Structure formats: C-alpha cells, structure tokens
Amino acid sequence: MAQKFYVVWEGRERGIFTDWDRCKAQIDRFTGARYKSFKTRAEAEAAFRGPSEASIGKAAPAARKFSGKGPRTYTAAEVADLPMQVKIFADGGCEPNPGHAGSGVAVYREGVVTELWYGLYNPRGTNNTAELNALHQALLMAGREIEQKATVAIFCDSKYAIQCVTQWAAGWEKKGWKKPGGDIKNLDLIQPAHALYTQLKKSVQVLHVNGHTGLEGNELADRMSIHAIEAKATDFARFEASVDPEAILAMRKG
C-alpha cells in the first residue's frame, strides 16, 4: 500500500501525520475537525501551510468537543517522528522562584540544531514569566520561518504557558480580559503572545514535552535560560559561540 500523508487543520493536535491511527486520534469525536489525506509529503506540506479550495478538510463523523484538560505530552521519539522542517524548543528558568529569571530557545532545522538564543533577564521574575517570554520568542521565530514557507512546530515544557497562550486567553479575551477568580496574572506577557499565536495557529503547532528527560532540544533551551540569568542578558540575543550540543549540555542546568 502506498504511503499517505494526513493533514489535520482542526483537531486535538494540528499537523501532518504519516499514519491513519495517529490522524484518527486527533479528529475522532472532535467538533469541527478538518483533515484530508495526500499522496505526497510535498502536497501535504503545501496544504498545511495554506489550505486551498481543494484542500478543505472533511468533518469527522459523530463529532463532539474534546474534553481533555490539558495538552498532550510528546515523547522524544514522537518529537523526532514529527515531519516539520523546523522545530523550536522554548524554556524558561528562575533562581529562586520568584527571583532571577531568563529565557532560552533552541532551533532545529531538518533535525540539526542551528541556533541558540538567550536573554530577557528579569531580577524579579518567576518561572512562569520566563516560560511565557520564551514561548513568545519561539512564536516570533516561527512566524519568520513560516514566511519562508517552512513547516514549524514549537515545543515547551510549561503546560501553564501553552494553555495561557493557546487555550485560556481566547476565553479571557471574550470576557474583556477578566476571569471570575480575579486578575489574570502575567497578562502583559500573555496578550501579545496570544495575539501572535492567533495569527499563526493554522501554520504552527505548540506542543508539550516534559522537562529534564534528556530531550536534547529542551535541555539546550534550558541551558540557554540559565546562561541568560548568569549573563544578566536583558536583550534576547543569539548565542554566538559554536553550537556544540555536547559543550552546551555541559553547562549548568536549571
């Protein structure tokens, strides 16, 4: 049987899948699911970047809204399996919490780490503000990659940051950026990140991974967040030293 590629525009997770079972897991009983199969990866990637009239997905049968409470966690093997050309890992650190905070990003192209970024030091930050800053920077980078017609996924180990930006903010915005329990913490960081995500969400997935489990991209972003704290780097800058994963991983971790 010939290989097929499945594009999911609306589902539990958006993206390109190479087997039906994983595609079905995203769209089965999901309200408004949109998906379509393609014969080649090139056709699937073109459709995922910009759906045309011919690539409008089908609605899943017997649909109902997914009731999951949080984002699914991807394993290292699943991350490696995803077909995106560019994979961006975002992480934040804070010592102590609250205290000195910094953010880091690692960018992979075709499976090879090509860029490391660090900065946004805040002497009175929190782990959550550092994670939100890192995710925002990853979204900015994703936007530039999408402009170059690349397929992109972002990986973050903070469920709080992911849910704030991709899930909860939509409801808060409809209610005038208020919630019944009182003020929304870190709203100044959530609003711009959510606005950017809203622009990009048809072209980028924001996925959860566990921190400190040996996933190289996450570990490199972690080291960059600590480097930002140690350097007290307030700007967000590219790490100019040689991108040597072994040497970077030997740096102090968060």
Summary of the structure (lengths in Angstrom):
residues: 254
radius of gyration: 18.4
end to end distance: 47.1
largest distance: 57.8
contacts: 858
relative contact order: 0.16
helix: 39%
strand: 27%
